[in-house]
């Protein structure tokens, strides 16, 4: 597999399964992911995932990292003081994995301050939330199974 373009414009390292470097159209279409069709399954690789986080001054930013038939992976990006209010996913489990910064994660009645490398699991039907107490930005990878409707 060939290493792809890296740098400011395309911060995610791509590898294309056919051995050729990606073309600009590949980079635009893949948006930081590589996809290879194997039988009925799509294989994806993503590197430097936190570089694809989208921050918003008004509310939590969201971006999709990858999506499959049975799993969704995304990023939640928070400026200091921002939060994702308590909510419930019926029929869907969720994992928060902290990539950058620190966040107060609440699952049910329990609250923990998590930092880069820490994770929390919210089972289906259990209220959960996340808040960035600051002073730095917070990037959390979220994994949902099954994935939310498109």
Legacy VTK file of the C-alpha trace (Angstrom):
# vtk DataFile Version 3.0
C-alpha trace
ASCII
DATASET POLYDATA
POINTS 150 float
0.000 0.000 0.000
1.240 3.483 -0.824
1.547 6.290 1.728
-0.594 9.237 0.753
-0.242 12.993 0.818
-0.001 14.621 4.224
0.206 18.218 5.363
-1.936 21.178 6.260
-4.470 20.748 3.481
-5.001 17.007 4.097
-4.049 16.323 7.737
-5.104 12.660 7.633
-2.659 10.101 6.230
-4.334 7.935 3.596
-3.375 4.563 2.236
-4.956 3.328 -0.980
-5.223 -0.443 -1.330
-4.325 -0.559 -5.035
-0.797 0.764 -4.394
-1.117 4.112 -6.179
-0.925 7.475 -4.444
-4.350 9.085 -4.069
-5.450 11.681 -6.573
-7.053 14.978 -5.462
-10.488 13.555 -6.310
-9.759 10.561 -4.054
-8.894 12.891 -1.177
-12.054 14.937 -1.621
-14.241 11.857 -1.920
-12.705 9.964 0.986
-12.445 12.953 3.348
-9.663 11.424 5.412
-10.711 7.790 5.144
-9.570 4.940 2.999
-12.087 2.403 1.825
-11.402 -0.935 0.263
-14.146 -3.279 -0.808
-13.511 -6.811 0.453
-16.317 -9.168 -0.490
-19.417 -7.454 0.981
-17.445 -5.549 3.610
-15.832 -2.114 3.413
-12.526 -1.755 5.273
-11.576 1.734 6.484
-8.456 3.175 8.049
-8.146 6.652 9.550
-5.064 8.282 11.058
-4.680 11.535 12.968
-8.420 11.405 13.537
-8.523 14.327 15.969
-7.254 16.610 13.178
-10.656 16.227 11.492
-12.589 17.660 14.479
-14.860 20.609 13.670
-15.169 23.275 16.364
-18.007 25.786 16.536
-18.102 28.898 18.735
-21.844 28.414 19.425
-22.223 24.698 20.181
-20.520 21.321 20.154
-19.084 20.429 16.747
-19.737 17.029 15.188
-17.981 15.138 12.419
-18.210 11.600 11.068
-15.046 9.507 11.093
-16.541 6.318 9.673
-19.852 4.563 9.392
-20.778 0.958 8.798
-23.925 -1.083 8.773
-23.574 -1.911 12.488
-21.284 0.816 13.877
-20.792 4.598 13.781
-17.631 6.485 14.788
-17.648 10.258 15.063
-16.001 13.170 16.813
-17.536 15.631 19.230
-15.488 18.841 19.546
-16.018 21.277 22.427
-14.680 24.715 23.156
-14.223 25.407 26.893
-17.609 25.623 28.628
-19.547 23.794 25.892
-21.514 20.636 26.606
-23.730 17.984 25.103
-26.758 18.015 27.410
-28.032 14.807 29.038
-29.773 12.545 26.541
-30.681 8.892 26.010
-30.212 6.540 23.081
-32.823 3.793 23.111
-31.549 0.627 21.459
-28.058 2.085 20.995
-24.892 1.784 23.103
-22.349 4.623 23.165
-18.666 4.917 24.035
-16.882 8.232 24.651
-13.114 8.041 24.093
-11.223 11.231 24.979
-8.619 12.103 22.327
-7.606 15.617 23.455
-8.286 17.729 26.532
-10.443 16.749 29.499
-14.176 16.341 29.863
-16.722 15.704 32.583
-18.661 12.654 31.443
-21.865 11.690 33.187
-23.401 8.231 32.743
-26.495 7.575 34.817
-25.798 9.056 38.256
-21.992 8.829 37.969
-19.715 11.664 36.801
-15.987 11.354 36.063
-13.386 13.797 34.784
-11.778 11.986 31.856
-8.565 12.948 30.046
-6.863 11.883 26.817
-6.776 8.094 26.690
-9.784 7.604 29.011
-13.165 6.191 27.981
-16.734 5.853 29.255
-19.510 3.453 28.242
-23.195 4.463 28.219
-25.501 1.482 27.683
-28.738 1.839 25.765
-31.423 3.686 27.726
-29.044 5.275 30.273
-28.850 9.102 30.369
-25.408 10.486 29.554
-23.719 13.810 28.836
-20.299 15.375 28.347
-18.993 18.847 29.231
-15.712 20.635 28.657
-14.723 22.385 31.910
-11.745 24.018 30.141
-9.326 25.612 29.835
-8.337 23.633 26.701
-10.441 22.342 23.822
-11.943 18.856 24.128
-12.108 16.237 21.359
-14.020 13.043 22.082
-14.413 10.099 19.744
-17.896 8.629 20.001
-18.782 5.108 18.968
-22.447 4.162 18.552
-23.815 0.697 17.903
-25.992 0.294 16.039
-25.387 3.505 14.056
-27.926 6.354 14.123
-30.284 6.652 11.153
-28.808 8.542 8.193
LINES 1 151
150 0 1 2 3 4 5 6 7 8 9 10 11 12 13 14 15 16 17 18 19 20 21 22 23 24 25 26 27 28 29 30 31 32 33 34 35 36 37 38 39 40 41 42 43 44 45 46 47 48 49 50 51 52 53 54 55 56 57 58 59 60 61 62 63 64 65 66 67 68 69 70 71 72 73 74 75 76 77 78 79 80 81 82 83 84 85 86 87 88 89 90 91 92 93 94 95 96 97 98 99 100 101 102 103 104 105 106 107 108 109 110 111 112 113 114 115 116 117 118 119 120 121 122 123 124 125 126 127 128 129 130 131 132 133 134 135 136 137 138 139 140 141 142 143 144 145 146 147 148 149
